[in-house]
């Protein structure tokens, strides 16, 4: 599975996200994408693809 944090279709990479209230979004599908971590204290840079994409439209930054 691909990491959307490395895709050029993401509006905001984890590195660029200064304001945590601004969510990650797939610009290809205009949908919010998530880390899928149930524990808010765990921080990681892996962002899962939107369901309809599932990595098929991944384009490396």
Buried (B, 14 or more C-beta within 10 A) or exposed (E): EBBBBBBEBBBBBBEEBEEEEEEBBBEBBEBEBEBEEEEEEEEEEBBBBBEEBEEEBBEEE
